[in-house]
Every structure is written in C-alpha cells, then in structure tokens.
Amino acid sequence: MVDPISKAAGRLRFQGDWGGANLHRAAGWLSQWVWDRTPEHRFSVVYTGRGMGDNLVAAARGEVDIAFATPACFARLAREGRGPFEGRALPNLRAIASFAHRDAMIPVVRAELGITSLAEVAAYEGPVRVSLGVNDPDGFMGFGADIVLEAGGVDLDEIVRRGGTVVRHEQPFDAIADLSEGRADLMVSEAIMTPDWQALAREQAVRFLSLAPAEIEALRERWDLGTIEIPANYFPDADYPVTALDYSDWICVTTDALDDETAALLARAFIEDGEYFARGYRHLPLDYSPLRYPIDFRVASQTPIPLHPAAAAVYEAAANDTATHH
C-alpha cells in the first residue's frame, strides 16, 4: 500500500531489509546523499522489508521508489516471470546499481553422516533433519536452497517420508544455528562471510557440499544461474574448494517511472561517494566483508537487469571521462 503522506510530500521512498542489516545501511547512505545534494534537502522514508522478492514487488507496484534485494541475479527472474515470480513478471524493473558482495548458497552436513555430495544425500536411507530458508513466493533464501537441492536430486518430501524433518527460517543464521546446536543434520544457507559460518566450521565437524558438474549444468540450464568457487581453507579446517550457487551482490532497483533527475542523482553516489559507504566495512578483511570494497562505479553499473536510462547515461559519461584522463 502506498503511503499517501510520503508520496504527497514528494519524499523518496526506499525499502531495505528488516531494519538492521546491510540493505538498510545502503538505503540510509543513499538517503543522506539525496538530502545533502538537493537544494530543498529532500526528505526520504526508509521502509523495512525482507530484502528479497517483496522488495522487488514493492518497487514494481510503485509502493516505493527504490528497493534493495539480494542476490542480484534473482532480479532477472523477476523481470522474466520465472521461479518465484511465475505468473507475476515485473518487466518494469530497472537497476540503479549493484553493490559487489561475494556470497554463496551452500549445503552443509554433519560429518558423522559420511555424506560428501548431494547425490549421497538423495540416496541416504536414514532420517535426515533439514534446515533452510522460507519458501514463500518472496523467500529468496528458500528458493535458492530448494533449487540447489533439486539440482542434486534431493526430494524434501522423500526426506520426510523416510522419517526426516524439514524446518524453514526467515533468517539465514537460524538455519546455521540448527546445525551447530544439533537440531539439524543438513542445512542450506547463505551469508558465508559472517562469523557464524566460521564458528560452525571451527566448532563442529561438518562437510561443505560442493556441486557436481551435472548439478552446475542443471542450475544453468533451468534457471540460467551461475556458480561461485569458494577456495580451500576459506572455512576453518575445510581444506577443499567448494562450488556453490552464486548468491552474490545486492541490487538497487527502481522502475521506468522514476524521474531522470533522481535516477541520475542516485547513480552519481556510486561514482562520487562510494568510499563514504565503504568505510563502514573496511575494518573487515575483504574476503569476510559483506561489501566488496572499494565501490567502483564500473563494477556497480554491471547489473543483471537493464539500468534506468538516466543512470546508464551518468555511468557512460563517467567512464568516458575516466578514459579521457587516462
């Protein structure tokens, strides 16, 4: 539902995450950028959201002007009406930019099960307790986990028929906690750069399951989604690389309806002010930071869905200027 007060007042409406995570911080950064660089000090409103399909839908419906979601690649599914967006395509979505962020959707099992692949999960005859994200129409974490398991031939209904359980959570850290605290045998989750993952690997005997070539191909063929290679020893005591569904990047989206002046102003933030936002993450080692720093507009402008034309023009002009001066 559109907030009539915000819309009537001409306030820029953002939608971030639950309120205290990275997407909300990004919304705050851009709202300050707008405040500082508009003569009337334009007000913004930052709404809470889930940072998933709900945010893309809110932008497409005009409930907000700017929304953030992760992973960025799922915005393409939204425009095309595929996966979680089947029957409700959002073709009017446009991008302002992407924030570089390396992440993956990884299945992890208790080592004592002796399982080393998704195929072995599918063939396992004993009961398996599974923990993963919610799979409602807007639940990207559940959708991502489900398609990874599907690629490996793991049928969750069959898991239950064999005496296992399937539990779903809104937050990725709850699935991790289920495994680390003994409530689950298998979890599939993301946010791999966070301390929760390091603690899991350090304190529990677990196995990170890598996608097999056929599973990689299944994800590419059905969903046009790629994979990412996590190097050996990224997790403590995991001396082997892991290939996983790529769950990277936060995307900042809008629609065709956003005026050119605002779209251009927002794009300028990624050219002129990226370091201001990146400083909030530089105390973290790069490979364990939610944000890949520095923010480079040439990277930020490489988005999985088309850019808003005014944003695209700003990036093109900046690239040409950079080339001229080098």
C-alpha positions in Angstrom: 0.0 0.0 0.0 1.3 3.4 -1.0 2.0 5.8 1.9 -0.1 8.8 0.8 1.8 11.2 3.2 5.2 10.3 1.8 4.0 10.3 -1.8 2.2 13.7 -1.5 5.2 15.2 0.2 7.5 14.2 -2.7 9.6 12.1 -0.3 11.9 9.5 -1.9 10.7 6.1 -0.6 13.3 3.3 -0.1 12.8 -0.2 1.0 15.6 -2.0 2.7 15.8 -5.1 5.0 14.4 -6.0 8.4 16.0 -2.8 9.7 19.4 -3.6 11.0 21.3 -5.3 8.2 23.3 -4.3 5.1 20.5 -3.3 2.8 19.1 -0.8 5.3 22.5 0.7 5.7 22.7 1.1 1.9 19.3 2.8 1.9 20.5 5.2 4.6 23.6 6.1 2.7 21.7 7.0 -0.4 19.0 8.9 1.5 21.7 11.1 3.0 23.3 11.5 -0.4 20.0 12.8 -1.7 19.5 15.1 1.4 22.9 16.6 1.0 22.6 17.3 -2.7 19.1 18.6 -3.2 18.5 22.4 -2.6 15.4 21.7 -0.5 17.1 18.9 1.4 14.7 16.3 0.0 13.3 14.0 2.7 13.4 10.2 2.3 11.5 7.5 4.0 13.2 4.1 4.5 10.7 1.2 5.0 11.6 -2.1 6.4 11.4 -5.2 4.2 12.9 -8.6 3.7 15.4 -7.7 1.1 14.0 -10.4 -1.2 11.1 -10.7 -3.6 8.9 -8.5 -1.5 11.2 -5.5 -2.2 11.2 -6.1 -6.0 7.4 -6.4 -6.0 7.0 -3.2 -3.9 9.2 -1.2 -6.4 7.4 -2.7 -9.4 4.0 -1.8 -7.9 5.0 1.8 -7.1 4.7 1.3 -3.4 8.3 2.6 -3.1 10.7 4.3 -5.4 13.9 2.4 -4.7 14.3 -1.1 -3.3 17.2 -3.4 -2.5 17.4 -7.1 -2.8 19.9 -10.0 -2.8 21.1 -11.9 -4.7 21.1 -9.5 -7.6 20.7 -12.3 -10.2 17.2 -13.1 -8.9 16.0 -9.7 -10.2 16.3 -11.2 -13.7 13.9 -13.9 -12.8 11.5 -11.2 -11.6 11.6 -9.4 -14.9 11.1 -12.6 -16.8 8.4 -14.0 -14.5 10.3 -17.2 -13.7 10.9 -19.2 -10.5 9.3 -17.3 -7.5 7.8 -14.8 -10.0 6.0 -17.2 -12.2 2.7 -15.6 -13.2 3.7 -12.3 -11.8 6.5 -10.9 -14.0 7.9 -7.5 -13.2 9.1 -6.2 -16.6 9.2 -2.5 -15.5 12.1 -3.1 -13.1 15.2 -1.2 -13.8 18.5 -1.1 -11.9 20.3 1.9 -10.4 23.4 -0.2 -9.5 24.7 -3.3 -7.9 26.8 -3.5 -4.7 29.6 -6.1 -5.0 29.2 -8.8 -2.4 30.5 -12.3 -2.6 28.1 -14.9 -1.3 27.0 -18.5 -1.9 24.2 -20.9 -1.1 25.9 -23.9 0.4 24.6 -27.2 1.7 26.4 -28.3 4.9 26.1 -31.7 6.6 27.2 -33.2 9.9 30.4 -35.1 9.1 29.4 -38.2 11.1 26.8 -38.9 8.4 29.6 -39.7 6.0 27.9 -37.7 3.2 30.1 -35.9 0.7 27.7 -34.9 -2.0 24.1 -34.0 -2.7 23.7 -37.3 -4.6 24.6 -39.1 -1.4 22.0 -37.0 0.5 19.4 -38.1 -2.1 20.4 -41.8 -1.6 20.7 -41.7 2.2 18.2 -44.1 3.6 18.2 -42.9 7.2 16.2 -39.9 8.6 17.7 -36.5 7.9 16.8 -33.3 9.7 17.0 -30.4 7.2 17.0 -26.7 8.0 16.8 -24.0 5.3 15.1 -20.7 4.4 11.4 -20.0 4.0 10.0 -20.8 0.5 7.0 -18.5 0.3 6.8 -16.6 -3.0 9.1 -13.8 -1.8 11.5 -16.0 0.1 14.7 -16.0 -1.9 16.7 -18.0 0.7 14.2 -20.8 0.5 14.0 -20.7 -3.3 17.8 -20.7 -3.6 18.2 -23.7 -1.2 15.4 -25.6 -2.9 16.8 -25.3 -6.4 20.3 -26.4 -5.1 18.8 -29.5 -3.5 16.6 -30.1 -6.6 19.7 -30.0 -8.8 21.2 -32.7 -6.7 18.1 -34.9 -6.8 17.2 -34.3 -3.2 13.4 -34.6 -2.7 12.3 -32.9 0.5 9.0 -34.8 0.5 11.0 -38.1 0.3 13.2 -36.9 3.2 10.0 -36.5 5.3 8.7 -39.9 4.1 11.9 -41.5 5.4 11.3 -40.1 8.9 13.3 -36.8 8.5 12.1 -33.3 9.1 12.2 -30.0 7.2 12.3 -26.7 9.1 12.4 -23.3 7.5 13.6 -20.0 8.8 13.3 -16.3 7.9 16.9 -15.6 8.8 20.0 -17.4 7.5 21.6 -17.6 10.9 18.7 -19.7 12.4 19.5 -22.5 9.9 23.2 -22.3 10.8 22.2 -22.5 14.5 20.1 -25.6 13.9 23.1 -27.4 12.5 25.6 -26.1 15.1 23.3 -26.8 18.0 22.4 -30.3 17.0 18.8 -29.7 15.7 19.7 -30.5 12.1 21.8 -32.8 10.1 21.8 -30.8 6.9 21.4 -27.1 6.4 21.4 -24.9 3.2 22.1 -21.3 3.8 24.0 -18.1 2.7 25.8 -15.1 4.3 29.0 -17.2 4.2 31.3 -14.3 5.1 29.8 -13.9 8.6 31.3 -15.1 11.8 28.5 -17.6 12.2 29.9 -19.7 9.3 33.5 -19.5 10.7 32.3 -20.6 14.1 30.3 -23.5 12.6 33.4 -24.8 10.7 35.7 -24.2 13.7 33.5 -25.8 16.4 31.6 -28.5 14.6 32.6 -31.5 12.5 30.8 -30.6 9.2 31.2 -31.1 5.5 30.6 -28.4 3.0 29.0 -30.0 -0.1 30.3 -28.9 -3.5 28.1 -29.0 -6.6 28.9 -31.7 -9.1 29.3 -30.8 -12.8 25.8 -32.2 -13.7 24.3 -30.1 -10.8 26.0 -27.0 -12.1 24.7 -27.6 -15.5 21.1 -28.2 -14.2 21.1 -24.8 -12.5 22.4 -23.1 -15.6 20.0 -24.9 -17.9 16.9 -24.5 -16.0 17.4 -21.1 -14.3 20.3 -19.5 -16.1 22.1 -19.1 -12.8 25.8 -19.4 -12.2 28.1 -20.8 -9.6 30.9 -19.5 -7.5 34.1 -21.2 -6.3 34.9 -20.8 -2.6 38.6 -21.6 -2.2 40.1 -24.2 0.1 40.5 -23.1 3.7 38.0 -20.2 3.4 36.3 -22.0 6.2 38.5 -23.3 9.1 39.6 -26.9 8.6 37.9 -27.2 5.2 40.9 -27.9 3.1 39.0 -28.3 -0.2 37.3 -25.9 -2.6 33.5 -25.7 -2.7 31.5 -24.9 -5.8 28.1 -23.4 -4.9 25.2 -21.5 -6.3 26.3 -17.9 -6.7 24.3 -15.8 -4.2 26.3 -12.6 -4.7 25.6 -8.8 -4.9 22.9 -6.5 -3.6 20.9 -4.9 -6.3 19.4 -1.4 -6.1 16.2 -1.3 -8.2 13.6 1.2 -9.4 11.2 1.3 -12.3 10.7 3.2 -15.6 8.5 5.6 -13.6 11.4 7.1 -11.6 12.2 10.6 -13.0 15.5 11.0 -14.7 16.9 13.6 -12.3 16.5 11.4 -9.3 17.9 8.3 -11.1 20.9 10.3 -12.2 21.5 11.7 -8.7 21.5 8.2 -7.2 23.9 6.9 -9.9 26.3 9.8 -9.1 26.5 8.4 -5.5 28.3 5.3 -6.8 30.8 7.5 -8.7 31.4 10.2 -6.2 30.6 8.9 -2.7 31.2 5.2 -2.7 34.1 5.4 -0.3 31.9 7.1 2.3 29.8 4.0 2.4 32.7 1.5 2.0 34.4 2.9 5.1 31.8 1.2 7.2 33.2 -2.1 6.1 36.9 -1.6 5.7 37.6 -2.8 9.3 36.7 -6.3 8.0 39.0 -8.4 5.8 37.9 -8.1 2.3 37.0 -11.8 1.9 34.9 -11.7 5.0 33.2 -8.4 4.4 29.5 -8.3 3.3 30.5 -5.5 1.0 33.4 -5.8 -1.5 35.3 -2.6 -1.3 36.2 -0.2 -2.8 33.0 0.7 -4.7 33.9 1.1 -8.3 31.1 2.5 -10.5 32.3 0.5 -13.4 31.5 -2.7 -11.4 28.4 -1.2 -9.9 26.9 -0.4 -13.3 27.2 -4.1 -14.4 23.7 -5.2 -13.4 21.7 -8.3 -14.3 18.7 -6.3 -15.4 18.8 -3.1 -17.6 19.8 0.1 -15.9 17.4 3.1 -15.7 18.3 5.1 -18.8 19.3 8.2 -16.8 21.6 6.1 -14.6 23.1 4.4 -17.6 23.9 7.8 -19.1 25.6 9.0 -16.0 27.8 5.9 -15.8 28.7 6.2 -19.5 29.7 9.8 -19.2 31.9 9.0 -16.1 33.5 6.1 -18.0 34.3 8.3 -21.0 35.7 11.0 -18.7 37.9 8.4 -16.9 39.2 7.1 -20.2 39.9 10.7 -21.5 42.0 11.5 -18.4 44.0 8.2 -18.6 
